[in-house]
Amino acid sequence: MSELDVARALLWETILQREDCPIFRLTYLSQPARPLTDADFDDIESKSIAANHDRDVTGLLIVKDQRILQILEGREAAVRDLYAKIEADPRHHITRLVSAVEDDERCLLTWSMVVRSMKGISSEISQQFDEVYDALLSGQESSITLDHIDLFKTVSLLGQLPFADASSIA
Ligand SMILES: Cc1cc2nc3c(=O)[nH]c(=O)nc-3n(C[C@H](O)[C@H](O)[C@H](O)COP(=O)(O)O)c2cc1C
């Protein structure tokens, strides 16, 4: 076996280990307890990147004014343990635990935790996000679909870091 073959085999083994099913996905909505500052975002992001990596938890966090949405994916114990910490954080109040479900695969495989605002997002996408968010908050929609996740991924990819323009956003 060449070195390249060994490397490929190791990589494949790692991928299989990482993705042995099922995956647990938790989605919640919350509201900031007070206007979140750049220091809050900085603190949340720096803690999340290391802590989520250690727990093998991926996900996304979107903050748009009073609307906060987070999806966490990983092993159930790791996700629940992290959620307990997040839930107790006085910087926000959980308004709805939308869903906590097992799935066959991770949807947010490449995501690390990044706090994003909606600046830089088209008004159409922004409005779509508000509509989906409000439907989830009111219970009119009770589960997270792949379409929702695609929309949230778009927002996460196109949104700018809120502290890029050094203003508080809530
Ligand atoms: C909206 C929001 C999202 C957060 N997301 C995460 C996260 O994904 N991972 C994380 O480690 N901490 C996150 N935090 C921070 C945690 O609530 C908590 O401060 C952090 O886990 C440090 O806890 P510890 O000092 O007890 O270890 C978030 C906080 C808020 C307000």
The ligand as a Gaussian input file, in Angstrom:
#p B3LYP/6-31G(d) Opt

LIG

0 1
 C      -27.245000      32.729000      21.675000
 C      -26.105000      31.996000      22.313000
 C      -25.538000      30.902000      21.667000
 C      -24.468000      30.214000      22.235000
 N      -23.937000      29.137000      21.575000
 C      -22.906000      28.468000      22.128000
 C      -22.345000      27.331000      21.488000
 O      -22.756000      26.909000      20.412000
 N      -21.304000      26.719000      22.094000
 C      -20.783000      27.130000      23.289000
 O      -19.842000      26.524000      23.798000
 N      -21.305000      28.192000      23.908000
 C      -22.333000      28.863000      23.367000
 N      -22.865000      29.945000      24.016000
 C      -22.250000      30.352000      25.296000
 C      -22.773000      29.499000      26.440000
 O      -24.058000      29.935000      26.799000
 C      -21.821000      29.554000      27.646000
 O      -21.516000      30.891000      27.928000
 C      -20.547000      28.809000      27.272000
 O      -20.882000      27.468000      26.993000
 C      -19.496000      28.849000      28.419000
 O      -19.936000      28.098000      29.491000
 P      -18.907000      27.637000      30.648000
 O      -18.097000      28.843000      30.998000
 O      -19.802000      27.154000      31.741000
 O      -18.067000      26.531000      30.062000
 C      -23.941000      30.639000      23.479000
 C      -24.530000      31.727000      24.131000
 C      -25.600000      32.413000      23.562000
 C      -26.187000      33.593000      24.265000

